[in-house]
Amino acid sequence: MALVIGRIEPGFLDGHPENGTLVPLPPQNGGAVGWGQVYLSFGCDFGDAQLRIAVWNDTSRSWRVSTLAVTAAGGRVGVPVQDGDSKVSVGRVKASATDTGLCPVGYLIEVVLRA
């Protein structure tokens, strides 16, 4: 299994695209390159986070946009990666009235390596 980790920028998207994070994805089933299924997940600590997730699919030439709740008291939360998905735009939106947008949120890309 190959792993890539990173962090989601602090602050909220509301009119501030500079607070967003773009995560490029390896293609599903990398063929001759030697990997299979791709997985993307998010986790946080010291507070809960609400994320706006937008996945770009090259095949359909469209975005799939959703929100994702990531809690400090829970495990990692996965986002399904489909054939043709090539990038994910991630930004914070307010999880609650007291959310400051500063708790650490990280992402993990896992790729199953073929023997």
N, C-alpha and C positions, 0 to 999 in steps of 0.2 A: 504494500500500500504506500503510495506517495502522498505527502501532505504539504499543503501551503497554508500559512496562517497570516492574518492581517487584522487591522482594527478599523472600526467605523468611526469617522470623524465625530467629535462632540459638537453640540449645537443642533438647532432645528432647521429643517428645510424651508419653513415658511418664508418664502421670498429670498432665501439665501442658498442658491445652488452650490456655493463654495463649501457648504457644510455636508455635501453628499460625498459618497465614495463609490467609485466605479470598480467593479471586480470582473476582470476578464476570465472567461471559463475555457478550459480545454474542451475540445469536442468529445461528445460521448463516443465510446468505442473507437479509440484512436487508431484502429486498424494496424498497419505495418509498424506504427510507432510503438505499439505494445501495451496499451492500456485498455480497460473496459469501461465499466460504469463510473460516472462522476457524481459525487455527492457534495452538497453545499449546506453548511449549518452555521448557526449563530448562537452565541452565549454571552452572558453578562454577569456582573457582580456589583455589589454596593448600591443596587437600585434596579428597578424594572425599566425596560425600554420598549417602546413601540416603534417599529420600523416600517417605512414604506419601501416595498420591494418591487422593482420593475425589471423583468427579465426580457431581454431582446432575443427573438428567434430569427435567424437568418433565412430559414426556409419560408416561414409565413410572412416575413418582413413586418413583424408587429411586436408590440410590447404586451406582456401579461403583468398587470399591476395589482398588487394586493398589500395588505398590512399584516404584520407579524408581531405577535406579543412574545417578548423574550424576558423571562423573569429570573431574578437573582436566586430564588429558591427552587428553580427548576433546572432541568438538564438542557442540553443543546436542542435547538429547534431547527429542523431541516426544511429546506426549500427544494421541491422536486426539480431536477434538471432533465430536460427533454432533448431528444435529437434536434439539432439545429440551434440550440441555445448557445450564445456566444459571449454574452456579457450581462451583468446584473448591476443595476443602479440602486444604491441603498442610501437612505437618509432617515433621520429620526423625526418623528412627530410626537407630540405630547402624549405620554401615557396616562398622566393625571395632572391635576391642577398644581401639584407640588413638584412635578418633574422638571429638573433643571437641565436635562440633556447632557449631563457630564459623566454619568456612570460609565465605566469601561464596557464596551461591546466589541467582541472579536468575531472573526469569521474563520472557518476552516473549510478548505477544499480537500476532499479525499478522492483519490483515483485508485481504482483496483488495477494492479499491475498483472499482466498475463505472464505466465511462465514461458 
